[in-house]
């Protein structure tokens, strides 16, 4: 019986996790909060091609969130958003083969999960509602800004990555 975790897959998972963490650390002053400058999110399309990218992205996100100002919440709950997005992208990638619908749907999961979960961490668990009068106003404002910034990374930087890997595989 062939093992799922071959040497090649373990090495690829390690590289993905390290790359995610390194890219986030490189932009650490701007990588956390309601407006995230996090190019590592482009890697969230990798589960479409590599199933080992699912745990790798989760671990890479956990490692990078160790420096988050929302520390313990972001390490576990923020990383959960990445894990849910990676699992969803993996599943859609297995079910759909038609382009560009496959890429569009796989990219939507990181955008949605981060836009819904991260503002919950920032506003409700950490009590940071910015200059907004209501926590719900802050939540929705942060959700919109996170959806926009996440879309920039997933679709802007993730598109050339996706089609480059597609060409190679």
N, C-alpha and C positions, 0 to 999 in steps of 0.2 A: 504494500500500500504506500502510495506516494504522500509524503508529508506536505502540508500546506506551506509551512515555514521552511522553505529551502534556503540555502546560503544566499542565493541571489536576492530573494525576497527580503530576507532579514537585513542584508546590506542596503537595499533600496529603501526600506523602511527607516533605517538609521539615518540615511542621507536626507530623506524627506523631513524627518523630525528635527534634525540638526539645522537644516536649511530654514525651516519655519522659525525656529527659535532665533537663529542668527539674524535673519531679516527683521524680525521684530525687535531684537535688541539693538540693531543698527539704527532703528528709527524710534527708540524707546521714549524720548521726550514727547513724541507726537503719536505714539501707537495706542494710547489708552484714553478713555473718556468718550464723550458723545460725538466727537469728530476724530475718527481714527485714520492716521496715516500709516497703514499697515500693508505694504506690498506682499507680505507673506500670504495674504488671503488669496492671491492668484493660484496658490498651490492647491486650493480646495477643489479644483477640477480633476486632480490626479486620481481620485477613487474610480473615476470612469474607466481608467486604463489599468490601474494597479490596485487590487483589493487590499494589499498591505499598506496602502496609503491611508486607510481608515484609522487604524490604531496609531500610525505614525503622525498624522495630523493632530490627533487627540493628545498624544504625548508631547509633541512639539509645542502645541498651544499651552499645555499645562506648564511646561518649562518656561515659556516666554512670559506667562502670566505671574510667575513668581516675583517679577518686578513691578507688577501692577499696583497702582495706588489703592485698588479695591481688593487687595491681596487674597485673602482666603476665599472670598465669594467668587472672585474672578478665576482663581485657580480651578475651582471645581465646577461652578455653575457656568462661568464664561466658556470654559473648555467643553462643557457639555453641549453648548450651542454648536461648536465645531464638530464634535462627535456626531450629533444628530444630523447635521448637514452632510457630513462625509458618508454616513450610512445611507441617507436618502439619495445622494448623488450616485453612490455605488449601485443602488437598486434600480434607479432610473436608467443608468448606463447599461445595465444588464438587460432591461426590458425593451428599451428603445434603441434602434439602430439607425433610424432615419435622421440625417443631418439637415438643417441646423437645429431642428427641434430638440434633439438629444442634448446639444450643448446649451441651448437656452434653458431647458428645464433643469439640467444638472447644475447650472450656475445660479438658479433662483434660490436653491436651498440655503447656501451660505448667507445670501442676502436676507432672506426671511428670518431664519433662525437667529442670526446676529441682531437684526433690527428689532426683534421681539424680546429676546432674552437679555441682551446686554443693558438696555435701558432699565429693565427690571432690577438688575444688580445695582446700577448706578443710583437710581431714584429711590426705590423702595427699600433695598437692603442697606445701602450706604448713606441714604438721606441727602444725596447731592441733587437738589432740584434747580441748580443754577440760579438765575434771576427770575424764575417763573413763580407766579402766585400759587398755583395749584400743582400738586404732584402729578396729576393726570396730564396737565398741559406740558409739564417737563417731560413726562414719559413719552408722549406722542411727538414732541419736538425732537427729542433725542432719537426716537425710532426713525423719524424721517431723515435726520442727518446721517445716522448710521446706515440706513438703506442706501442713501446716495453714495457715501464713501465706500461702502462694501461693493456696490455695483461698479464703481470705478475700478477697483482692484480685481474683482472677479471677472468682469467682462473686458475691461480695458487692457489689463496686463495678462489676464487668463486666456484671452482669445488667441494671441499668437502662441502661447504655451500649448494650449489645447491642440491647435492645428499642426504645430510642429511635432508633437508627440504622435498625433494621429498619422502623420506622414511616415514616421519612423516605425510604427508598429504594424 
